[in-house]
Amino acid sequence: GCVPVGRAIFDARPDVNSLIHAHPHAVMAVSATVKGLLPLSQAAFFLHNAIGRYKYDFGYGEEFEAAIASQFLSGKRAVMLDHHGLYSVGTSAADAWFVTFYLNQACEVQLRALSTGQQLLLPDDAHLNAQYLDMLNSTDYAYDGSREWAGVVRKVNRELPGYEF
């Protein structure tokens, strides 16, 4: 199951030190749509061209492992599995958590936007690409979880006494 997929991802990406496999409800819902993740929020802008997608296969065969690993080899930061959940990676636990958190947030925003029944305002590719590059090149913010991680750890330690990072 998950261990062989994880091994394949780590083998494909020597820069990756942390991997998350999770099943957030919002991600499962968006991965069940034909269009998948849409650029409807800053979180989705940040993940522009960084999210892969693949059909879920409970059998977790070699073909499945290779297909997931190849998407990470091409530079993806996460892969959404149709109807199932996600794999995300990072150079650290903070980095992998950051991608997971913002992919889930982007999916939650998308579901809320769709629930209004209103026509969606989608940016054109030029605007989306410009926003993405501005975010990546920002000196004001790091898109690797390094600024949020300490607060997340404090929250976990506070809310789950006895479990310390």
Buried (B, 14 or more C-beta within 10 A) or exposed (E): EEEEBBEBBBEBBEEBBBBBBBEBEBBBBBBEBEEBBBBBBBBBBBBBEBBBBBEBBEEBEEEBBEBBBBBBBEEBBBBBBBEBBBBBBBBBBBBBBBBBBBBBBBBBBBBEBBEEEEEEEEBEEEEBBEBBEEBEEEEEEEBBBEEBBEEBBEEEEEEEEEEEE
